[in-house]
Amino acid sequence: MADLKGKTALVTGASRGIGTAVARRLAADGAAVIVNYVHSEAEATALVNEIVAKGGQAFAVQGDCSDLASIDRMVSEIKGRVDSIDILVNNAGRGSQKSDMTLAGCSVEEFDALFGLNTRGLFFLTQKVLPLLRDGGRIVNFSSTAVLARLPGLGPYAGTKAAVDAFTRAWAVELSARRITVNSIQPGMIDTDFITRGMGDEAKVRFASRHPQGRIGTPEDMADLVALLVSDDSRWVSGESIIAAGGV
């Protein structure tokens, strides 16, 4: 386990899925965790209570990472509760809500919604948090293996995540003088509402049977990788986009 005692981590989109697993893992490693949520106040509160009950430190903060005014309010609230943070995990994101996201079928509204959260929101949230981030800190951005796929309809979503990988490489250089590392994770198929929603149990079993490791990835798999990237053991890793797909 990483030794994160005395450190503070902000995890966006932490009330469910990968974000929840990341918050749990960082808290277990000793970090005080700021649990960001948009609508799921009950889930965020339950997670905070769970962490505290296990002897950890956490508090929840509401904020919509696709809304710049909401980001400003959230960061202001965080500043009122902590002096600084050491770790930023940009996990908040969304997929398409429409069935046709091809070049011919994608609407302006859906395109803007995807880029508004996955790309624009991630960029400006990080910009606003940066003055709080200590020298020697860690930024982990969630990308996707969708950036590598050649499938119809993935263009807009994959485009949002390709931008995240580009940010990661540029920020690693920009922040290197402060010894802040920046890396992105490209998850493959992970068993969450966000990724496997709509897949029936039979489809999951079929996919798992074709996977080299015989299973679908879990949020905990991603949380373990985040824990490595924010630890001192990864101090010489920066500007990388790491595929986390179990060998696919």
C-alpha positions in Angstrom: 0.0 0.0 0.0 1.1 3.6 -0.7 1.9 5.8 2.3 -0.4 8.8 1.8 -0.6 9.9 5.4 -0.8 13.7 5.7 -1.8 14.1 2.1 -5.1 15.4 0.8 -6.8 14.1 -2.4 -9.6 15.5 -4.5 -11.4 12.9 -6.5 -14.0 14.2 -9.0 -17.1 12.1 -9.8 -16.4 10.1 -6.6 -20.0 9.1 -5.6 -20.1 6.0 -7.9 -18.1 3.5 -10.0 -14.4 4.1 -10.4 -14.4 7.3 -8.5 -15.8 5.6 -5.4 -13.2 2.8 -5.6 -10.4 5.4 -5.9 -11.6 7.4 -3.0 -11.8 4.3 -0.8 -8.3 3.2 -1.8 -6.7 6.6 -1.2 -8.4 6.8 2.1 -7.2 3.3 3.1 -3.7 4.4 2.2 -4.0 7.4 4.6 -5.1 10.3 2.5 -7.8 12.7 3.5 -10.2 12.5 0.6 -12.5 15.2 -0.9 -15.4 13.4 -2.5 -16.9 15.4 -5.4 -20.4 14.6 -6.6 -22.9 16.3 -8.8 -26.4 14.8 -8.0 -25.7 11.8 -5.8 -25.5 13.5 -2.4 -26.8 10.4 -0.5 -24.1 8.2 -2.1 -21.4 10.7 -1.5 -22.4 11.2 2.1 -22.5 7.4 2.6 -19.0 7.1 1.2 -17.7 9.8 3.5 -19.3 8.1 6.5 -17.8 4.8 5.5 -14.3 6.3 5.3 -14.7 8.1 8.6 -16.1 4.9 10.3 -12.9 3.1 9.3 -10.7 5.8 10.9 -10.1 7.9 7.7 -10.8 11.5 6.9 -13.1 12.7 4.2 -15.7 15.3 3.3 -18.0 15.7 0.3 -18.3 18.7 -1.9 -21.0 19.3 -4.6 -19.9 20.6 -7.9 -20.7 20.1 -11.6 -17.4 19.9 -13.5 -19.1 20.8 -16.7 -20.1 24.2 -15.3 -17.4 26.8 -14.8 -19.4 28.7 -12.2 -20.0 25.5 -10.3 -16.2 24.7 -10.5 -15.5 28.2 -9.0 -17.9 27.7 -6.2 -16.6 24.2 -5.4 -12.9 25.3 -5.4 -13.8 28.2 -3.1 -15.5 25.8 -0.7 -12.5 23.5 -0.8 -10.2 26.5 -0.1 -12.3 27.2 3.0 -11.7 23.7 4.4 -8.1 22.8 3.5 -4.9 24.8 2.9 -3.7 22.7 0.0 -4.1 19.4 -1.8 -1.5 16.9 -2.9 -3.5 14.7 -5.3 -6.0 15.5 -8.0 -7.8 12.6 -9.7 -9.9 13.8 -12.7 -12.4 11.0 -12.9 -15.6 12.8 -13.6 -16.8 12.1 -17.1 -19.7 11.0 -19.3 -20.4 8.9 -22.3 -23.0 9.5 -25.0 -26.7 9.6 -24.2 -27.6 9.1 -27.8 -27.5 6.0 -30.0 -26.1 7.7 -33.1 -22.8 9.4 -32.5 -21.4 9.0 -36.0 -20.2 11.9 -38.0 -23.6 12.0 -39.8 -25.7 11.6 -36.7 -24.1 13.5 -33.8 -25.9 16.6 -32.7 -24.3 19.8 -31.6 -26.0 19.5 -28.2 -24.6 16.0 -27.6 -21.1 17.0 -28.9 -21.0 20.0 -26.6 -22.2 18.0 -23.6 -19.4 15.4 -24.1 -16.6 18.0 -24.6 -18.1 20.3 -21.9 -17.5 17.7 -19.1 -14.8 15.3 -20.4 -12.5 18.0 -21.9 -13.4 21.6 -21.1 -14.5 20.8 -17.5 -11.4 18.7 -16.8 -9.1 21.4 -18.2 -10.6 24.3 -16.2 -11.1 22.4 -13.0 -7.4 21.5 -13.0 -6.6 25.2 -13.8 -8.6 26.3 -10.8 -7.2 23.7 -8.5 -3.6 24.3 -9.5 -2.9 27.1 -7.0 -3.9 24.7 -4.2 -1.7 21.8 -5.5 1.5 21.4 -3.5 4.9 21.1 -5.2 5.6 17.4 -5.6 1.9 16.7 -6.1 0.1 14.3 -8.4 -2.5 14.7 -11.1 -4.2 11.6 -12.6 -6.5 12.0 -15.5 -8.9 9.3 -16.7 -8.9 8.8 -20.4 -10.1 5.7 -22.3 -8.9 2.9 -24.6 -11.6 4.3 -26.9 -8.9 6.7 -28.2 -7.2 3.6 -29.8 -10.4 2.0 -31.2 -11.5 2.2 -34.9 -15.3 1.8 -34.4 -18.1 3.9 -35.9 -19.8 6.2 -33.4 -16.9 6.5 -31.0 -15.5 9.7 -32.7 -16.9 12.4 -30.3 -16.3 10.5 -27.1 -12.8 9.3 -28.2 -12.0 12.8 -29.2 -12.7 14.1 -25.7 -10.3 11.5 -24.2 -7.6 12.0 -26.9 -7.6 15.7 -25.7 -7.1 14.5 -22.1 -4.1 12.5 -23.2 -2.7 15.6 -25.0 -3.3 17.7 -21.9 -1.4 15.1 -19.8 1.7 15.2 -22.0 1.7 19.0 -22.1 1.0 19.5 -18.3 3.8 17.1 -17.4 6.3 19.4 -19.0 4.6 22.6 -17.8 4.5 21.4 -14.1 7.8 19.6 -14.0 9.7 22.4 -12.3 7.3 22.0 -9.4 7.9 18.2 -9.4 4.2 17.6 -10.1 3.6 14.5 -12.1 0.8 14.2 -14.5 -0.4 10.8 -16.0 -3.5 9.5 -17.6 -5.2 6.1 -17.4 -6.9 4.5 -20.3 -9.3 1.9 -18.9 -10.6 -0.9 -21.0 -13.9 -2.6 -20.2 -14.7 -2.0 -16.6 -17.8 -3.3 -14.8 -19.5 -0.1 -13.9 -22.9 1.5 -14.6 -21.1 4.0 -16.8 -19.3 1.5 -19.0 -21.3 -1.8 -18.9 -24.7 -0.3 -18.5 -27.1 -2.0 -20.9 -25.0 -5.2 -21.1 -26.9 -8.1 -19.8 -25.3 -10.8 -17.6 -25.0 -13.1 -20.6 -23.1 -10.4 -22.6 -20.8 -9.8 -19.7 -20.0 -13.5 -19.4 -19.4 -13.7 -23.2 -17.0 -10.8 -23.1 -15.2 -12.1 -20.0 -14.7 -15.5 -21.7 -12.9 -13.8 -24.6 -10.7 -11.7 -22.3 -7.1 -12.9 -21.7 -7.7 -12.9 -18.0 -11.2 -14.4 -18.2 -13.0 -11.5 -16.6 -14.1 -7.9 -17.0 -12.0 -5.2 -15.1 -13.3 -3.8 -11.9 -13.2 -0.3 -10.4 -10.7 -1.6 -7.8 -8.3 -2.5 -10.6 -8.3 1.2 -11.6 -8.1 2.3 -8.0 -4.9 0.2 -7.4 -3.3 1.8 -10.5 -4.2 5.3 -9.2 -2.7 4.4 -5.8 0.6 3.5 -7.6 0.6 6.7 -9.7 0.1 9.0 -6.7 2.7 7.2 -4.6 6.3 8.2 -4.3 7.2 5.0 -6.1 6.0 6.6 -9.4 7.9 9.9 -9.0 9.8 9.2 -12.3 6.7 8.5 -14.3 5.1 11.6 -15.9 3.4 12.5 -19.1 2.3 8.9 -19.7 -1.0 7.5 -20.9 -1.2 4.0 -19.4 -3.4 1.4 -20.9 -5.2 -0.6 -18.2 -7.1 -3.2 -20.0 -5.8 -6.5 -18.6 -3.8 -7.4 -21.7 -6.3 -6.7 -24.5 
